[in-house]
């Protein structure tokens, strides 16, 4: 091969490399990228000129590449993760995905990288200041405060038409303190459960002249609700959470069944039932790779932990009474119980409940979500305001500027940059 041919070939390779750098967001989950050798994927994700909307996409590309041939490629895990700028990933994604990834949990070097990222988060590093070279800002990312959107799905009292009351959906833009209307669900739902996973919002089950099996999802990009595979069991008033890119639905009104949904193949599978024979109301959340569930039974209540890796339920220390239609959320190693009359928190490592301030006013059939280090309580029967609990300051604040008529529906938080 002549020198001219070699030079032309190098120009072609450089052009391909630049094209991938400039269009990485469109290519990171393509099969062609999964087939690249280690040296090439390493060059791409370590390049400062990589043009991406968010560092989460770089992490997803690395994990997808590893899992494409896990036995052969897992030896490269620490080195690849060393090129991911973890401090620039959103706190919510770090907590729900990176910290929950089994590959990283089992690797000591990756644990160290994750701890370093969390340290930078706690130190509130801004715009790449004081970050080492391998954590400096990439070319294409605009870094700013995280934006959170609360999706309020089903049972909205303020629907323009009464017939839309149970399909109507709104978004509370926390950053802008603004309420936005979006397209209706395909089906009437109350007492449904809602969750956000990988940029998609899921609304499942509920009640409409009987318990529902159906489920649907909302894509913020195409702004439409679409049906997904129905659950095996009918359920309303049930717990919902995600683990390792799967959605888990737990118990519910007069059912002890548990199911797991895989969005990648649109398929449900059964999990071990909760130990309780009867449940009237259940809530669930993910904490430290386990699913924690509070179950209000007909004559008793219980606090349970489910390990998805072992597929085993465990009983935990139970506080005395439960308020009617409570909510639970998690932050770091703490489980927060939000009730209409009182609130408590559980340190899961110590397995002890502690008191915390109650909300300013009683409310029933409300929704609660967590965004960053704040818990937001929205709506409820005869209540239209929003209350915010700051975990660090241990205090509640009423957000008078926002009026939300929402009850007996689902709520979920999505973070990122969207136009609604």
C-alpha positions in Angstrom: 0.0 0.0 0.0 1.4 3.4 -1.0 2.0 6.3 1.4 -0.8 8.2 -0.3 -3.2 5.3 0.3 -2.2 5.1 3.9 -2.7 8.8 4.3 -6.2 8.6 2.7 -7.1 5.7 5.0 -6.0 7.7 8.1 -8.1 10.7 6.9 -11.1 8.3 6.6 -10.5 6.9 10.1 -10.2 10.4 11.5 -13.4 11.5 9.8 -15.3 8.5 11.2 -13.9 9.2 14.6 -14.9 12.9 14.4 -18.4 11.9 13.2 -18.9 9.6 16.2 -17.7 12.3 18.5 -20.1 14.9 17.0 -23.1 12.5 17.0 -22.5 10.4 20.1 -26.0 11.0 21.5 -27.6 9.4 18.4 -25.1 6.5 18.3 -24.3 5.4 21.9 -26.8 2.5 21.9 -26.2 1.4 18.3 -24.9 -2.1 17.7 -21.9 -0.8 15.6 -20.6 0.9 18.7 -21.0 -2.3 20.7 -18.7 -4.1 18.3 -15.8 -1.7 18.6 -12.6 -3.0 20.2 -11.7 -1.8 23.7 -9.0 0.6 22.5 -11.6 2.4 20.2 -14.3 2.7 22.8 -11.7 3.9 25.3 -10.5 6.6 22.8 -14.1 7.9 22.3 -15.2 8.2 25.9 -11.9 9.8 27.0 -12.0 12.4 24.3 -12.6 16.0 25.5 -14.2 16.8 22.2 -17.0 14.2 22.7 -20.2 16.1 22.0 -22.9 14.9 24.4 -26.0 16.4 26.0 -25.2 14.7 29.3 -22.5 12.5 30.8 -25.2 9.9 31.5 -25.0 8.9 27.9 -21.3 8.3 28.1 -21.9 6.0 31.1 -24.6 4.1 29.3 -22.4 3.6 26.3 -19.6 2.1 28.5 -22.0 -0.2 30.4 -23.8 -1.3 27.2 -20.4 -2.1 25.6 -19.3 -4.2 28.6 -22.5 -6.1 28.8 -22.4 -7.0 25.1 -19.7 -9.5 26.0 -19.5 -9.5 29.7 -17.2 -12.4 30.3 -14.5 -11.1 27.8 -14.9 -7.4 28.6 -15.4 -7.2 32.3 -11.6 -7.0 32.8 -11.8 -3.5 31.3 -14.5 -2.2 33.7 -12.3 -0.2 36.1 -10.4 1.4 33.2 -13.5 2.4 31.3 -15.2 3.8 34.5 -12.1 5.8 35.1 -12.9 7.8 31.9 -16.5 8.5 32.9 -16.8 11.9 34.5 -19.0 10.7 37.3 -19.2 14.0 39.2 -20.9 15.5 36.2 -23.7 12.9 36.2 -26.9 14.0 37.9 -27.4 13.0 41.5 -30.6 11.2 40.8 -28.9 9.1 38.0 -25.9 8.3 40.3 -28.2 7.1 43.0 -30.7 5.1 40.9 -28.5 3.6 38.3 -24.7 3.9 38.8 -24.8 3.1 42.5 -27.3 0.2 41.8 -25.3 -1.4 39.0 -24.2 -4.9 40.1 -21.0 -4.7 38.0 -19.8 -1.6 39.9 -20.9 -2.8 43.3 -18.7 -5.8 43.0 -15.6 -3.9 41.9 -13.4 -2.1 44.6 -11.9 0.4 42.1 -15.3 1.4 40.8 -16.5 1.8 44.3 -13.7 4.3 44.9 -14.6 6.2 41.8 -18.2 6.4 42.9 -17.3 7.6 46.4 -15.1 10.3 44.8 -18.0 11.4 42.6 -20.3 11.6 45.6 -17.8 13.6 47.5 -17.6 16.2 44.8 -21.4 16.3 44.8 -21.5 17.0 48.5 -18.8 19.6 48.1 -21.0 21.4 45.5 -18.3 21.7 42.8 -19.4 24.2 40.2 -18.5 24.3 36.5 -15.6 21.9 36.8 -13.7 24.0 39.3 -11.1 22.1 41.4 -11.9 18.9 39.4 -9.0 16.8 38.2 -8.3 16.7 34.4 -10.2 13.5 33.9 -13.4 15.1 35.3 -13.2 18.4 33.4 -16.2 19.5 31.4 -16.7 18.0 27.9 -17.3 20.1 24.8 -21.0 19.7 24.3 -22.5 19.7 27.8 -24.1 22.8 29.4 -23.8 22.4 33.2 -26.3 24.1 35.4 -28.6 23.3 38.3 -30.6 20.1 37.8 -34.2 20.7 36.6 -36.9 18.5 38.0 -40.4 17.8 36.7 -43.1 16.2 38.7 -45.6 14.3 36.6 -49.1 14.2 38.2 -50.9 11.4 36.5 -54.6 10.6 36.9 -57.3 11.9 39.3 -56.8 15.6 38.7 -59.6 17.6 40.2 -58.9 20.5 37.9 -59.5 18.8 34.6 -61.3 21.1 32.1 -63.9 18.4 31.4 -65.3 16.1 34.0 -64.8 13.2 31.6 -61.1 13.9 31.6 -60.7 13.9 35.4 -59.0 10.5 35.5 -57.0 10.7 32.3 -55.8 14.3 32.7 -52.1 14.8 33.4 -50.0 17.8 34.4 -46.3 18.5 35.1 -45.1 20.6 38.0 -41.9 22.3 36.9 -40.1 22.7 40.2 -37.4 25.0 38.9 -39.8 27.4 37.3 -42.6 26.9 39.8 -44.9 26.4 36.9 -47.8 23.9 36.2 -47.9 22.5 32.6 -50.7 20.5 30.9 -49.7 17.5 28.8 -51.6 14.9 26.7 -54.2 12.7 28.4 -53.6 9.1 29.2 -55.4 6.5 27.0 -57.5 5.2 29.9 -59.2 6.5 33.1 -57.2 5.7 36.2 -57.4 6.5 39.9 -55.3 4.9 42.7 -52.7 4.2 39.9 -49.0 4.1 40.5 -46.5 6.1 38.5 -42.7 6.0 38.1 -40.0 7.5 35.8 -37.3 5.3 34.4 -34.6 6.1 31.9 -36.5 9.3 30.7 -39.9 7.6 30.3 -42.9 7.9 32.7 -44.9 4.8 33.4 -48.5 4.8 34.7 -49.7 1.4 35.8 -52.8 -0.3 37.1 -55.4 1.7 39.1 -59.1 1.7 39.4 -61.8 2.3 36.7 -65.0 0.5 37.6 -62.8 -2.3 38.9 -59.1 -3.0 39.3 -56.9 -2.6 36.2 -54.1 -4.7 34.7 -53.4 -2.2 31.9 -50.3 0.1 31.8 -49.0 2.9 29.6 -46.0 5.1 29.2 -45.3 8.7 28.3 -42.3 9.7 26.2 -41.4 13.4 26.7 -39.8 13.5 23.3 -42.9 12.5 21.2 -45.2 13.7 23.9 -47.7 10.8 23.7 -49.0 8.1 26.0 -48.7 4.5 24.6 -49.9 1.2 26.0 -47.4 -1.3 27.1 -47.8 -4.9 28.0 -50.5 -5.4 30.8 -49.6 -6.7 34.2 -50.5 -10.3 35.0 -52.6 -9.3 38.0 -55.1 -6.5 38.5 -54.1 -4.0 41.2 -54.6 -0.6 42.6 -53.2 1.2 45.7 -49.9 -0.6 45.2 -46.2 0.1 45.6 -43.9 0.9 42.6 -40.2 1.4 42.2 -37.3 0.6 39.9 -34.2 -1.4 40.2 -31.4 -2.1 37.6 -33.7 -0.8 34.8 -36.6 -2.9 35.8 -40.0 -1.7 37.2 -41.4 -3.6 40.3 -45.0 -3.4 41.3 -45.7 -4.6 44.9 -49.0 -5.9 46.3 -52.0 -3.5 46.4 -55.6 -3.7 47.3 -56.4 -7.3 48.3 -53.4 -8.9 46.5 -50.0 -10.0 47.8 -48.5 -10.5 44.3 -45.4 -8.9 43.0 -44.4 -8.4 39.4 -41.3 -7.1 37.5 -41.5 -5.3 34.1 -38.6 -5.3 31.6 -39.1 -2.3 29.3 -36.4 -3.5 26.9 -38.6 -6.5 25.9 -42.0 -5.2 27.1 -42.6 -8.2 29.3 -43.7 -8.9 32.9 -42.4 -11.7 35.1 -43.6 -12.9 38.5 -41.7 -12.3 41.8 -42.2 -13.9 45.2 -45.3 -12.6 46.9 -45.1 -10.4 50.0 -45.6 -12.4 53.2 -48.9 -10.7 54.1 -51.9 -12.6 52.9 -54.1 -9.5 52.7 -53.2 -5.9 51.9 -55.4 -2.9 51.6 -52.7 -0.4 50.7 -49.0 -0.6 49.9 -46.1 1.7 49.1 -42.6 0.8 48.0 -39.2 2.5 47.3 -35.7 1.5 46.4 -32.9 1.9 49.0 -29.4 0.4 48.9 -30.2 -2.2 46.3 -33.3 -3.4 48.1 -37.0 -2.7 47.8 -38.6 -1.5 51.0 -42.3 -1.7 51.3 -44.8 -0.6 53.9 -48.0 -2.7 53.8 -51.2 -1.6 55.5 -53.2 -4.9 56.0 -56.7 -5.4 57.0 -55.8 -6.0 60.7 -52.1 -5.3 60.8 -49.2 -3.4 59.2 -45.7 -4.5 58.2 -42.4 -3.1 57.0 -40.7 -5.4 54.5 -37.4 -5.5 52.5 -37.1 -7.4 49.3 -33.6 -8.2 47.8 -34.1 -8.6 44.0 -30.8 -10.5 43.7 -31.9 -13.1 46.2 -35.6 -12.9 45.5 -36.3 -13.0 49.2 -38.5 -10.9 51.5 -37.4 -10.0 55.0 -39.4 -8.4 57.9 -38.2 -5.2 59.6 -38.9 -3.2 62.7 -42.4 -1.9 62.4 -43.6 1.4 63.9 -47.0 1.4 65.6 -49.8 3.0 63.5 -50.1 4.0 59.9 -52.0 7.0 58.7 -54.6 6.5 56.0 -53.0 6.4 52.5 -49.4 7.4 53.4 -46.4 7.7 51.0 -42.8 6.6 51.4 -39.6 7.9 49.7 -35.9 7.2 50.2 -32.7 9.2 50.5 -29.3 7.8 51.0 -29.8 5.1 53.8 -33.0 6.6 55.2 -36.6 5.6 54.5 -39.1 8.5 55.0 -42.7 7.8 55.9 -45.1 10.7 55.1 -48.5 10.4 56.7 -51.5 12.7 56.9 -51.0 13.3 60.7 -47.4 12.4 61.4 -44.1 11.6 59.7 -41.2 9.3 60.6 -37.9 8.1 59.2 -36.2 4.8 59.3 -32.4 4.3 59.3 -32.3 1.0 57.5 -28.9 0.0 58.8 -29.9 0.6 62.4 -33.5 -0.6 61.8 -34.8 2.1 64.1 -37.6 4.6 63.5 -37.2 8.2 64.5 -39.7 11.1 64.7 -39.6 14.0 62.3 -41.7 17.1 62.0 -45.2 16.6 60.6 -46.6 18.5 57.7 -48.2 21.9 58.4 -51.7 20.6 57.6 -53.4 17.2 57.3 -54.1 15.9 53.8 -55.3 12.6 52.4 -54.8 10.8 49.1 -51.8 13.0 48.3 -48.7 12.3 46.3 -45.1 12.6 47.5 -41.8 12.5 45.5 -38.2 13.3 46.2 -36.1 15.7 44.1 -32.4 16.2 45.1 -32.6 16.5 48.9 -36.1 17.8 49.1 -39.4 15.9 49.5 -42.4 17.4 47.8 -46.0 16.6 48.9 -48.6 17.6 46.3 -52.3 17.9 46.5 -54.7 15.7 48.4 -58.4 15.7 49.2 -59.4 19.3 49.8 -55.8 20.5 49.8 -54.4 22.5 46.9 -50.9 23.6 48.0 -47.5 22.1 47.9 -45.3 21.4 50.9 -41.5 20.9 50.7 -39.4 19.1 53.3 -35.7 19.8 53.3 -33.9 16.7 54.5 -30.8 18.6 55.5 -32.6 21.3 57.5 -35.3 19.0 58.8 -38.1 21.4 58.2 -41.3 21.8 56.1 -42.1 24.8 54.0 -45.5 25.6 52.3 -45.1 26.7 48.7 -47.9 29.2 48.5 -47.3 30.2 44.9 -48.4 26.8 43.6 -52.0 25.5 43.5 -52.3 21.8 42.5 -55.6 20.0 42.5 -54.5 16.4 42.5 -55.5 13.4 44.5 -55.8 9.6 44.3 -53.4 9.6 41.4 -49.7 8.8 40.7 -46.7 11.1 40.7 -43.1 10.6 39.5 -40.0 12.8 39.0 -38.1 13.3 35.8 -34.9 15.2 35.7 -33.2 16.8 32.7 -33.9 19.4 30.0 -37.2 19.1 28.3 -39.6 21.4 26.5 -43.3 20.7 27.4 
